[in-house]
Amino acid sequence: MVSQDVTSEDDIILNEVLSDKDIPGEPPFRAYIEAKVYDGEGHIIQHHRQPMKSLTEYFLALITIPLIGTVPNASSSQATPIFTNITNIPGQVSSTKCAVFSWSASIQVGSGAQSFSPTLNSLGAPILNGTGAGELQYGTVSVYYTSTTLIFSITFTNSSGGTVNVTEIGLFGTISWCLTSGSYSFLLSYDTFSSPISIPNGALATFQISLAFSG
């Protein structure tokens, strides 16, 4: 039997709180995490959607790049302090000007839970990519966007032989600094689900993180 959308009234109320309607002149910022589980015949057997509330300080560091730039001025090759202080990436990795960043996004799910802190950089109990007990096969993250919405989506397949319960989710960003100094990975958001997402053996599930702006 195909299940109905299980978004609760509490989720809707929380979303209204997040919309910043009580701040005159402020555009609302809305963020959601969503999961859909499909059986072997493609029927939806679980659908869950709730507000995302837990952006980390690494997300703050990311948005400083378009707002204040990668370097303080045109004559500098030193990264801005707010970026280096948060990420611990070297302030200067080249003797020449270096303002090139390469970013990629990934989503990780887990079976644990932990209290949120802006400095978190890992899930409580990450679910490994594989076909062993308790594992899920990770697909490729897709990124979609409109003029007001940014969506990250990934599909997982369960070939573990048993049900896998997902209780936490994180959006990660991997950055390459100047294309020469290796990669650094940061947790940009961390949330726990209000109820577990149960993925039976042989099923697949899509997880989506959406960031939306509207005036």
N, C-alpha and C positions, 0 to 999 in steps of 0.2 A: 504494500500500500504506500502511495506517495504521501509524505507528510506535508502539513501546512507550514507556512512561514511561522517560526516560533519567536519572532521579535516580540518582546514583552512591553507592557505599558510602562514599566520602570525604565526600559531602554529609551522609550520615546520621551519620557519626562527628563531623563538625563540629557538627551539630545537638545531639548529646549533650554536646559541650563547652559549647555556648551555654546549655544547660538549667540550669546552676548547681547540678547535683546534688551537687557537692562542697562546697557551703556549707550547713551544717545550718541549718534554719529559714528559709532564704531561698526565696521563691516563684520558680519558673523564669520567665524571660522569653524568649520565642521569637519570632524574626522571620524571615520568608521572602520571597524573590522568586520568582515563578513565571511561566513563559511557555508559551503553547500556540499553535502555528501550524496553521492550517487551510487546506487547498487549496480550489479553487473549488467543490468538491462538499461541503464541510463536513467532510471527514475530517481527523483530527489527523495531521499529518506530522512534528511535532516537539513534544516536551513536556520542559520543563526546570524543575527546582526546586532551589533551594539556599538555605542560610541567608543572611540579610541581616546584615551585621556592622558597618556604617559609619554610625551616626547622628552628625550634626554638632552643633556647639554651638548652632545655631539651634533644634534639637529641644529641647535643654536649656532654652533661653529660653522656648519654647512651654509646657513643662510647669510652669514657675514660676508661670504665671498662675493655675491652679486651686490650687496649693500655697501660695503666699504672697500672691496677689492682684495686681491691676494697680497699686495704690497702697499705700504703707506703712501708712496709717491713714485713718480716716474724715474727718479734717480736711485731708487733703492732696490736691492735684491733680497731684502729681509721680509719675511712674512709678518703679517700683523700680529701683535701680542695676543689678542683675544683668541685667535685661531691656534697659535702654537701653545698657549697655556692650557687650553682644553684638550687638544689632541696629542700633545707631546711630540708632534712632528718637528724635526729640526727647523729652526727659523730660516736657515740658509743652507741649501744643499748644493750650491753651485757658486762659483766666483763670478759668474755672469748673471744678468737679470733672468729670473726664473719665475714665471707666473702661470705656468701651465699645469692644470689639474685634470686628471681623468677619473671620472666617477662611474661606479657600477652599483646596482642595487640587488639585494637578495632578501628573501624571506626565510626565516627559520621558525619551526614550531617545536614545542617541547611538552613534556609530560609532568613538569614540576610547577612550582609556584614560589614567588618570592615577593617581598615588599618592594615597592617601587622606590628608586632613588635616581636623581638626575645623572649620577655617575655610573649607573649600571652599564656593563659592556658585554653581558652574556645572559643567556636564559638560565633558569634554574636547573633544568634537566633536558638539554637539547636532544631531540630525536634524530638518530643518525640516518644518513642516506644509505639505504640498502634493502635487502630482502630477509634479513635475519629477524629473530623474535623482537618485537617492539620497534622495528624500524619501518620507515616509509621511503619509497622511491621519489626523489625530488625531481620535479620538472624544471623548465627554464622560466625565470621570472619575465613576465611581459609588463611593459609600461605603456599606459594609455593616458592621453590628456586632451582636455578641451581648454577653452579660454578661462574656465573657472575651476576645473577639477583635475587632479592628478591621481591616477589609479595604478597600484602595483598588484599584480595577480600571479598566482602560481598554482599548479596542479600537483597533487600527491597521489601516488598509487600504493595500495596496501597489498603486498605479496608476502607478508610475514607469516601467514598461517594462523593468525589470530587477530582479534580486534585491537586496534591501537587508539588510545584515548589522548586527545590533544587538549591541553589545559592552558597553554601560554603561547604567545606569538611575538616575534620581533622583526622589525624592519632594519636591515643592515645596509650600510654604505661602505664600499671599498674604494679607497682613494690611492692613486699613484701620483706622487709629487714630482713634477718636472720630468716625468716619464723615465727616470733613470735610477731612482733610489729605492725601489721596491714598493710593496703595497702595505697599506694600513687599513684595518677593518674596524668599523665602529657601529655600535648599536644605536640606531636613531630613534626607535620607539620600542616600548615594552608594555604589553598588556596581558592580563589573564582573562580567560573567558568566564562569564558568569555561570556557565554550565559546560561540562566537557563536550568536546566534539568527538563522537565515537565513529571510527572508520572501520567497518568490518573487513575481514579478509576478502580480497577480490574486488573491493570497492575503490572508488577514487573520490577525491575531495578537492575542491577549489577554495583557496583562501585569498581574500582581497583586502587591501588596505587603501582607503580613499581619503584624500585631502581635498576639501571643497571650500571655495570662497564665494560669497555672494553679498551684494549690497542691498 
